[in-house]
C-alpha cells in the first residue's frame, strides 16, 4: 500500500457488500454504454467506442461489479496522456441509478488511480467538467483533498469549438501532484 492509499479516508478503502472494483473486458462494453446512456448527464459515445475502450484502455479503466452476477454497475474510463504519460485523463465516470449514493464514484476513482500510480508512476489527474455540473465538481474537488493535491482550472474547449450545436464549455481540472 502506498502512502497516498494509507492516507485515504477509511470509507474509500472498502467497497459496500456485494460489490468489487475490477478491470473491464470487452464483454462489459455494452453495460458501460447503457450506464452512460441512462445517466442522462454524460455525452453518450457510440456503443462501438465503449467496446473499444474496454479492449484498448482496460489498464486505465475500472468498473464496479455486482458480485451476484458480475455485471458492471459503475465505471470510470481514463487514459494516459500521450504527451504527458504520468498524467491520467479521466474521460467519464458513471454509476447506475440503482447504486448511487454509496460513494462508488469516489471509490472507483481512488481505486483506479491507486492502480495507475503503482503501475505507471502517474503523478497527476486531469478531467473536464462543464460549468454547473456540481456532482462532478464535488467528486473531483474531494478527490484532490483526499490526495493532498492542488487543483488548477482553465477552459479547455470553448462553446464555439463544438461542431454539433450548442455545447457548454469544457473546463479542464488539473489535479496534482498527488501525495506520494
N, C-alpha and C positions, 0 to 999 in steps of 0.2 A: 504494500500500500504506500502511495506517495504521501508526502506531507500535505499536499493540496487535498487529497482524499481524506486524510485523517482529520483535517480541519472542517470538513463538511458537517452541516448540522445533521444530527442522527436521523431525522426523518427522511433525509435524502440518500441515506446509505442502504435502506432496506425497502423492498417492494411490498405492497399490500399482498395479503394471502391470495394465492391463486394466480399471480402474475409474475412474469420474469422478463428481463431485458435480454435481447438476443440480436444476432446479425440477421438481416433479411436474406432470403433466397428468391430466385425468380418467381417461384410459386406465390410469393407474397405480394407481387406487383399489383394484382387485381384488388386485393384488400386495401393496399395503400391508396390506390386511385379512388376507391369507394369512400374511404375515410376522408380524403381530401375533398371529394365532391360533396359529401354530407356536411362538411364543416361550414359551408356557405360563407367562409371568410377568405379562404386561400384562393389564389389564382390557380385554376384547375389546369394541369398539363394533360397531354394526351395519355391514354391508358398505356400506349406503347412506351412513353417516356418513363413511366413508373416501372415497367418490366425491365427496361434497360438500366434504370437506376439501381434496381435490386441485383442486377447482374454485374454491372461495371463499378459501382460505388458501394458495394456491401461493406467494405472495410471501413468506410466513413459514414455509415448509416446504422441506425439502431431501430428496432421495433420492440414494443412491449407486447408479449403474448399472454393469452389466457391459457393457463396450464391444462384446463379441462379439454380444450380442443386444438390447442396450438395456433389458433388464429390471431393475427395482429389486431390489437385494439388501439394502437397508437404508434407513431413513428416520428423520427427526426431524420431528415435527409441532409447530407452535407458532403463537401468535397474539400480537398486540399487545393489551395490556390496555386496554379501552375507557376506564377511569377513570385509567389511567397509560400513555399511548401511547408512552412511552420505556422501557417495561418489556416484555420478551419473556417470555411464559409458555410454557415448553416442556411440551407435553402428553404426548407419547410418543416414545421412542427405541427402535428395534429393528433388529437385524441378523440376517439369515438365518443359520441354524446353520452352513451351509457356508462362510461368510465371517467367522466370529467369530475373535477372537484376532489381528486385524491392526490394531487401533486405529481401526476405521471409525467407531464411535460418537463418539469424541472428534473425529475429523476432520470428521464431519458437523456436530457441534455448533459447532466452530470456524468451519467454512465458512459455516454459516447465520448465526451471529452477526456474522461479518465483513460479510456482505451487509446485514443489517438495521441494523447500526451505520451503515454508509455511506448506506443509503437512507432510514432513518427516525430516525437520531440516538439509537438505543437506548443507554441507559446502565446497564441492569441486566437480569438474568435471574432468573426465578422458575421453580420446578418443585415438584412434590410427590413425596415418596418415602415408602413405607410402611416402618416400622421393620423392620430385618432384611434389607432389600434392599441388600446390601453392594455389588453391582455398580453400582447407580445412585449410591449414596453415593460410591463411588470416582470414578466418571465426573464427577460434578458438583463434588466437592472438588478433583480435579485440574484441572478446568476453571477454577475460581476461582483456584487457584495460578498457572496459566499466564497468567491475565489480571490478576494483581495485585489481586484483588478480595476483599473480606470476605464472609463467609457468616453470615447470621443464620438461626436456625431457630425455628419455633413450630408447634404443632399447628394446622392449618387446619380439618380436619374430624375430629371425634371419631367413634369406632366407632358410637355410638348414633345418629348423624345419618344413617347409611346405611339406606335403607328396604328394601333387598333382602337382608337377612340379615347374618350376621357379616362384617364387613369391618374390616381393620386401619385404624387412624387414618392420615390423610394428613398428613405433616409438610411444611410449606411451607419451602423453602430459598430465601432471598433472597440473590442474588449481585450485588455491586456496591459502589461504582461500578466499571465496567470501566475498565481503564487506557486512557487516550486515546493 
